[in-house]
Amino acid sequence: MNITIREMAEKLKCYDEYAIVYHIRPDGYCIGSSFALALGLQSIGKKCIVVGRDNVPQIHQYLTNAVQQDDTKNPVYFSVDAVSPMRTGNYADKHFTFCIDHHRDNSINADFKYVEEDCGACSEIVFKLLQAMNVVITKNIANLLYTALVTDTRCFQTSDTSSQSFEIAAELVRYGADN
């Protein structure tokens, strides 16, 4: 079911454990968005693991190594920045409770889904979601989201880069992101 960002923020409070799934062949934007979401959920008392078929590339491990992976027993699955089940790799057969994305024609079947097709980066959606949940944006979260925003927009050069992209980038720098 497609829902608003505010509705998703409320639904996220209903569950205690999350498996956040990033797409195959991970890059800075899916890694940054997924791990920032995990930190935000953990900050409000939720348990999270961040998973994907492929390991986090070495170039991004300095951002992710400090993120604690919780012990989860029965997490709900949350797809981040994956346009189709196939892009989730070996998680394609999982039931996704949540999905956020910015790609047109997202085909992931999820109980609660938010897709913003005219958005330059999925990290913009994660930022707005964390704000709707009243999560304090820490320097770590800001660094993850800024990395995701810069890599997804190719340094603000893609055609879907908008004023929202720049406004969120400025906010993230104010929160301590290393630009």
Backbone as CSV, one residue per row, in Angstrom:
resi,resn,N_x,N_y,N_z,CA_x,CA_y,CA_z,C_x,C_y,C_z
1,MET,0.845,-1.173,0.000,0.000,0.000,0.000,0.895,1.243,0.000
2,ASN,0.641,2.153,-0.920,1.370,3.405,-0.953,0.865,4.318,0.144
3,ILE,1.805,4.855,0.913,1.449,5.716,2.039,2.305,6.980,1.991
4,THR,1.976,7.936,2.841,2.759,9.170,2.928,3.964,8.938,3.836
5,ILE,4.879,9.875,3.793,6.064,9.785,4.637,5.674,9.846,6.117
6,ARG,4.685,10.638,6.452,4.222,10.723,7.851,3.587,9.407,8.299
7,GLU,2.792,8.813,7.415,2.186,7.510,7.748,3.264,6.446,7.939
8,MET,4.296,6.489,7.108,5.371,5.515,7.270,6.091,5.730,8.600
9,ALA,6.328,6.971,8.959,6.970,7.267,10.246,6.164,6.674,11.397
10,GLU,4.851,6.763,11.319,3.997,6.186,12.365,4.024,4.663,12.342
11,LYS,3.980,4.072,11.159,3.998,2.602,11.035,5.303,2.016,11.570
12,LEU,6.407,2.733,11.393,7.701,2.235,11.853,7.756,2.095,13.374
13,LYS,6.934,2.831,14.067,6.895,2.734,15.532,6.225,1.447,16.002
14,CYS,5.527,0.768,15.113,4.752,-0.424,15.476,5.585,-1.702,15.534
15,TYR,6.800,-1.673,15.039,7.644,-2.869,14.986,8.918,-2.631,15.787
16,ASP,9.511,-3.719,16.267,10.696,-3.593,17.117,12.001,-3.976,16.435
17,GLU,11.932,-4.823,15.405,13.143,-5.329,14.768,13.055,-5.195,13.247
18,TYR,14.167,-4.724,12.660,14.207,-4.478,11.224,15.429,-5.121,10.581
19,ALA,15.225,-5.681,9.397,16.313,-6.087,8.511,16.235,-5.142,7.315
20,ILE,17.161,-4.204,7.255,17.179,-3.216,6.185,18.030,-3.788,5.052
21,VAL,17.410,-3.923,3.885,18.050,-4.598,2.755,18.445,-3.576,1.691
22,TYR,19.750,-3.552,1.394,20.229,-2.691,0.303,20.402,-3.527,-0.961
23,HIS,20.532,-2.860,-2.106,20.547,-3.561,-3.387,21.894,-4.214,-3.707
24,ILE,21.848,-5.133,-4.668,23.062,-5.835,-5.104,24.063,-4.833,-5.670
25,ARG,25.327,-5.219,-5.647,26.409,-4.346,-6.082,26.260,-2.968,-5.418
26,PRO,26.357,-2.952,-4.084,26.075,-1.715,-3.346,27.052,-0.594,-3.675
27,ASP,26.533,0.599,-3.605,27.296,1.808,-3.876,27.070,2.770,-2.722
28,GLY,27.658,3.928,-2.819,27.567,4.904,-1.739,26.157,5.306,-1.379
29,TYR,25.278,5.346,-2.363,23.940,5.827,-2.040,23.082,4.786,-1.345
30,CYS,23.125,3.540,-1.749,22.287,2.565,-1.021,22.888,2.254,0.341
31,ILE,24.213,2.263,0.442,24.870,2.026,1.733,24.570,3.179,2.690
32,GLY,24.770,4.400,2.225,24.513,5.560,3.084,23.074,5.638,3.548
33,SER,22.138,5.433,2.634,20.715,5.497,2.989,20.331,4.399,3.970
34,SER,20.794,3.183,3.719,20.416,2.038,4.558,20.982,2.148,5.967
35,PHE,22.254,2.490,6.064,22.877,2.571,7.387,22.391,3.790,8.163
36,ALA,22.096,4.896,7.483,21.519,6.061,8.167,20.142,5.723,8.726
37,LEU,19.351,5.008,7.948,18.032,4.579,8.425,18.179,3.694,9.654
38,ALA,19.134,2.774,9.623,19.359,1.893,10.778,19.724,2.703,12.017
39,LEU,20.640,3.653,11.882,21.015,4.482,13.031,19.821,5.266,13.567
40,GLY,19.006,5.785,12.660,17.816,6.522,13.091,16.842,5.641,13.853
41,LEU,16.587,4.442,13.336,15.684,3.518,14.018,16.260,3.074,15.362
42,GLN,17.554,2.818,15.395,18.182,2.427,16.656,18.073,3.540,17.700
43,SER,18.139,4.780,17.246,18.078,5.906,18.181,16.724,6.025,18.870
44,ILE,15.694,5.400,18.292,14.375,5.418,18.955,14.047,4.049,19.561
45,GLY,15.090,3.231,19.773,14.924,1.983,20.493,14.623,0.748,19.670
46,LYS,14.757,0.834,18.362,14.503,-0.322,17.497,15.799,-1.086,17.264
47,LYS,15.683,-2.397,17.035,16.843,-3.222,16.698,16.922,-3.346,15.181
48,CYS,18.146,-3.241,14.669,18.330,-3.263,13.215,19.563,-4.056,12.815
49,ILE,19.404,-4.715,11.685,20.537,-5.237,10.954,20.430,-4.670,9.539
50,VAL,21.580,-4.430,8.926,21.611,-3.945,7.551,22.265,-5.054,6.742
51,VAL,21.560,-5.520,5.720,22.015,-6.688,4.971,21.886,-6.474,3.469
52,GLY,22.655,-7.258,2.753,22.595,-7.281,1.308,23.353,-8.490,0.817
53,ARG,23.113,-8.844,-0.411,23.803,-9.994,-0.976,25.310,-9.777,-0.991
54,ASP,25.724,-8.574,-1.338,27.142,-8.256,-1.477,27.618,-7.434,-0.285
55,ASN,28.875,-7.591,0.072,29.455,-6.849,1.188,29.540,-5.362,0.882
56,VAL,29.623,-4.575,1.953,29.845,-3.137,1.812,31.225,-2.948,1.171
57,PRO,31.306,-2.160,0.101,32.611,-1.923,-0.523,33.590,-1.295,0.482
58,GLN,34.832,-1.657,0.346,35.862,-1.184,1.271,35.895,0.342,1.360
59,ILE,35.658,1.018,0.254,35.710,2.484,0.237,34.678,3.111,1.188
60,HIS,33.599,2.390,1.503,32.548,2.931,2.376,32.561,2.349,3.781
61,GLN,33.450,1.404,4.055,33.449,0.754,5.362,33.796,1.705,6.502
62,TYR,34.533,2.776,6.224,34.832,3.737,7.286,33.538,4.374,7.818
63,LEU,32.517,4.434,6.990,31.219,4.975,7.416,30.370,3.944,8.145
64,THR,30.494,2.686,7.750,29.577,1.658,8.260,30.126,0.845,9.417
65,ASN,31.434,0.810,9.583,32.016,-0.023,10.641,31.572,0.399,12.039
66,ALA,31.233,1.656,12.210,30.814,2.141,13.524,29.332,1.870,13.812
67,VAL,28.615,1.366,12.825,27.183,1.095,13.016,27.019,-0.304,13.598
68,GLN,26.419,-0.359,14.765,26.217,-1.633,15.449,25.108,-2.435,14.771
69,GLN,25.390,-3.701,14.524,24.368,-4.621,14.016,23.762,-5.308,15.236
70,ASP,22.475,-5.154,15.431,21.801,-5.729,16.596,21.496,-7.205,16.371
71,ASP,21.292,-7.914,17.472,20.783,-9.279,17.383,19.274,-9.187,17.170
72,THR,18.807,-9.754,16.081,17.368,-9.753,15.809,16.897,-11.196,15.688
73,LYS,15.703,-11.426,16.166,15.139,-12.777,16.111,14.081,-12.915,15.019
74,ASN,13.268,-11.894,14.866,12.175,-11.957,13.900,11.950,-10.572,13.273
75,PRO,12.939,-10.090,12.490,12.800,-8.742,11.947,11.800,-8.675,10.800
76,VAL,11.258,-7.486,10.612,10.497,-7.220,9.397,11.493,-6.682,8.374
77,TYR,11.237,-6.966,7.109,12.161,-6.585,6.041,11.786,-5.239,5.449
78,PHE,12.810,-4.444,5.203,12.658,-3.076,4.735,13.595,-2.890,3.543
79,SER,13.035,-2.717,2.351,13.824,-2.504,1.145,14.121,-1.017,0.971
80,VAL,15.399,-0.717,0.738,15.823,0.668,0.560,16.540,0.808,-0.783
81,ASP,16.017,1.658,-1.643,16.676,2.042,-2.894,16.841,0.880,-3.874
82,ALA,15.913,-0.058,-3.855,15.951,-1.176,-4.811,14.672,-1.133,-5.644
83,VAL,14.812,-1.085,-6.943,13.673,-0.914,-7.836,12.841,-2.190,-8.000
84,SER,13.464,-3.362,-7.782,12.751,-4.622,-8.011,13.235,-5.683,-7.029
85,PRO,12.447,-6.733,-6.843,12.896,-7.825,-5.965,14.243,-8.397,-6.416
86,MET,14.456,-8.493,-7.718,15.713,-9.029,-8.224,16.914,-8.222,-7.728
87,ARG,16.737,-6.905,-7.576,17.835,-6.043,-7.106,18.151,-6.261,-5.632
88,THR,17.295,-6.987,-4.903,17.609,-7.290,-3.505,18.402,-8.586,-3.382
89,GLY,18.740,-9.196,-4.511,19.591,-10.384,-4.502,18.931,-11.563,-3.814
90,ASN,19.641,-12.152,-2.876,19.125,-13.337,-2.193,18.006,-13.012,-1.200
91,TYR,17.543,-11.767,-1.164,16.405,-11.393,-0.320,15.130,-11.241,-1.148
92,ALA,15.195,-11.559,-2.422,14.065,-11.373,-3.334,12.827,-12.146,-2.913
93,ASP,13.012,-13.255,-2.212,11.866,-14.069,-1.808,11.304,-13.666,-0.440
94,LYS,11.884,-12.657,0.186,11.399,-12.208,1.500,10.138,-11.371,1.337
95,HIS,9.335,-11.391,2.378,8.163,-10.517,2.431,8.631,-9.163,2.966
96,PHE,8.483,-8.127,2.167,8.882,-6.792,2.600,7.694,-6.083,3.236
97,THR,7.891,-5.688,4.478,6.868,-4.909,5.171,6.959,-3.451,4.741
98,PHE,8.201,-2.969,4.511,8.433,-1.572,4.143,9.306,-1.475,2.900
99,CYS,9.059,-0.415,2.142,9.884,-0.115,0.968,9.910,1.395,0.775
100,ILE,11.116,1.942,0.617,11.251,3.334,0.181,12.184,3.348,-1.019
101,ASP,11.857,4.214,-1.964,12.644,4.259,-3.183,12.359,5.556,-3.924
102,HIS,13.223,5.850,-4.896,13.018,7.029,-5.752,13.026,6.654,-7.224
103,HIS,12.999,5.380,-7.527,13.020,4.928,-8.923,11.606,4.787,-9.485
104,ARG,11.453,5.162,-10.717,10.188,4.949,-11.422,9.956,3.448,-11.560
105,ASP,8.730,3.058,-11.598,8.351,1.656,-11.819,8.878,0.710,-10.749
106,ASN,8.951,1.161,-9.510,9.358,0.266,-8.424,8.356,-0.878,-8.352
107,SER,8.865,-2.114,-8.390,7.973,-3.282,-8.420,8.045,-4.136,-7.157
108,ILE,8.625,-3.602,-6.108,8.675,-4.361,-4.857,7.301,-4.309,-4.218
109,ASN,6.803,-5.480,-3.874,5.519,-5.586,-3.202,5.772,-5.476,-1.700
110,ALA,5.270,-4.422,-1.097,5.466,-4.194,0.338,4.156,-3.786,0.962
111,ASP,4.026,-4.115,2.232,2.819,-3.713,2.956,2.689,-2.193,3.001
112,PHE,3.822,-1.515,3.216,3.843,-0.059,3.316,4.979,0.453,2.435
113,LYS,4.609,1.291,1.485,5.569,1.698,0.454,5.486,3.202,0.234
114,TYR,6.663,3.814,0.110,6.736,5.219,-0.235,7.761,5.383,-1.351
115,VAL,7.314,5.838,-2.501,8.191,6.071,-3.646,8.005,7.518,-4.080
116,GLU,9.117,8.223,-4.168,9.109,9.620,-4.615,9.940,9.683,-5.891
117,GLU,9.267,9.530,-7.028,9.949,9.364,-8.316,10.714,10.594,-8.787
118,ASP,10.329,11.757,-8.358,11.015,12.963,-8.826,12.103,13.415,-7.862
119,CYS,12.524,12.512,-7.013,13.528,12.792,-5.995,14.908,12.408,-6.525
120,GLY,15.898,13.237,-6.295,17.233,12.982,-6.806,17.952,11.818,-6.155
121,ALA,17.613,11.506,-4.915,18.322,10.446,-4.188,17.428,9.871,-3.105
122,CYS,17.569,8.589,-2.871,16.803,7.927,-1.821,17.147,8.514,-0.446
123,SER,18.366,9.005,-0.300,18.764,9.596,0.981,17.904,10.816,1.332
124,GLU,17.378,11.505,0.337,16.470,12.622,0.616,15.214,12.103,1.309
125,ILE,14.738,10.951,0.865,13.550,10.343,1.469,13.862,9.881,2.883
126,VAL,15.014,9.244,3.071,15.403,8.797,4.413,15.499,9.995,5.348
127,PHE,16.099,11.087,4.875,16.210,12.293,5.695,14.826,12.781,6.133
128,LYS,13.908,12.875,5.182,12.554,13.347,5.512,11.845,12.372,6.451
129,LEU,12.077,11.081,6.261,11.467,10.073,7.131,12.006,10.199,8.554
130,LEU,13.318,10.357,8.700,13.901,10.514,10.034,13.386,11.789,10.701
131,GLN,13.237,12.841,9.941,12.665,14.079,10.499,11.231,13.852,10.963
132,ALA,10.441,13.140,10.172,9.049,12.866,10.545,8.960,12.002,11.802
133,MET,10.020,11.231,12.061,10.063,10.387,13.257,10.687,11.127,14.442
134,ASN,11.048,12.398,14.249,11.700,13.216,15.277,13.029,12.634,15.734
135,VAL,13.754,12.015,14.806,15.077,11.477,15.097,16.078,12.631,15.092
136,VAL,16.971,12.637,16.070,18.047,13.610,16.097,19.078,13.190,15.043
137,ILE,19.382,14.093,14.135,20.349,13.806,13.073,21.743,14.028,13.644
138,THR,22.444,12.921,13.884,23.798,12.977,14.420,24.795,13.201,13.291
139,LYS,26.035,13.461,13.657,27.102,13.614,12.656,27.224,12.336,11.825
140,ASN,27.126,11.152,12.452,27.223,9.890,11.710,26.087,9.745,10.694
141,ILE,24.876,10.046,11.131,23.737,9.970,10.214,23.922,10.976,9.082
142,ALA,24.342,12.200,9.427,24.544,13.238,8.415,25.609,12.815,7.402
143,ASN,26.703,12.225,7.859,27.752,11.771,6.944,27.249,10.684,6.007
144,LEU,26.503,9.739,6.539,25.952,8.667,5.703,24.997,9.222,4.649
145,LEU,24.096,10.095,5.070,23.122,10.657,4.132,23.779,11.581,3.109
146,TYR,24.772,12.340,3.529,25.464,13.228,2.590,26.216,12.413,1.536
147,THR,26.893,11.355,1.984,27.582,10.469,1.041,26.590,9.902,0.037
148,ALA,25.449,9.458,0.536,24.424,8.893,-0.346,23.908,9.944,-1.331
149,LEU,23.669,11.128,-0.858,23.141,12.196,-1.710,24.138,12.589,-2.798
150,VAL,25.385,12.754,-2.427,26.405,13.158,-3.397,26.627,12.064,-4.441
151,THR,26.667,10.804,-4.010,26.932,9.741,-4.977,25.730,9.469,-5.872
152,ASP,24.519,9.552,-5.342,23.337,9.269,-6.156,23.075,10.363,-7.187
153,THR,23.407,11.592,-6.848,23.209,12.696,-7.796,24.467,12.973,-8.620
154,ARG,25.468,12.136,-8.451,26.759,12.331,-9.130,27.254,13.760,-8.945
155,CYS,27.372,14.112,-7.684,27.820,15.457,-7.285,26.874,16.534,-7.806
156,PHE,25.576,16.261,-7.671,24.514,17.210,-8.018,24.446,17.508,-9.512
157,GLN,24.742,16.500,-10.344,24.741,16.695,-11.787,23.625,15.964,-12.516
158,THR,22.875,15.085,-11.844,21.832,14.339,-12.543,20.620,15.222,-12.793
159,SER,19.823,14.843,-13.763,18.677,15.664,-14.154,17.603,15.730,-13.065
160,ASP,17.573,14.758,-12.156,16.564,14.805,-11.098,17.077,15.488,-9.827
161,THR,18.269,16.065,-9.878,18.742,16.892,-8.767,17.862,18.139,-8.734
162,SER,17.338,18.438,-7.558,16.395,19.562,-7.438,16.825,20.494,-6.312
163,SER,16.056,21.530,-6.124,16.335,22.429,-5.005,16.256,21.671,-3.690
164,GLN,15.367,20.669,-3.621,15.285,19.846,-2.410,16.620,19.155,-2.141
165,SER,17.281,18.668,-3.182,18.586,18.015,-3.026,19.589,18.963,-2.379
166,PHE,19.650,20.193,-2.876,20.587,21.175,-2.338,20.215,21.600,-0.925
167,GLU,18.917,21.757,-0.674,18.467,22.157,0.661,18.815,21.090,1.692
168,ILE,18.602,19.825,1.339,18.922,18.739,2.261,20.434,18.643,2.444
169,ALA,21.197,18.836,1.375,22.662,18.822,1.497,23.125,19.898,2.480
170,ALA,22.556,21.090,2.367,22.915,22.176,3.282,22.549,21.817,4.723
171,GLU,21.365,21.235,4.914,20.962,20.808,6.260,21.940,19.783,6.823
172,LEU,22.335,18.822,5.999,23.252,17.776,6.456,24.607,18.361,6.846
173,VAL,25.081,19.355,6.106,26.331,20.017,6.466,26.163,20.743,7.808
174,ARG,25.020,21.357,8.025,24.758,22.018,9.309,24.742,20.993,10.461
175,TYR,24.307,19.755,10.171,24.314,18.694,11.180,25.693,18.061,11.352
176,GLY,26.681,18.523,10.584,28.038,18.045,10.775,28.595,17.161,9.692
177,ALA,27.858,16.967,8.603,28.383,16.136,7.514,29.680,16.707,6.985
178,ASP,30.615,15.838,6.724,31.906,16.239,6.201,31.786,16.388,4.684
179,ASN,31.706,17.630,4.218,31.548,17.860,2.780,32.882,18.071,2.099
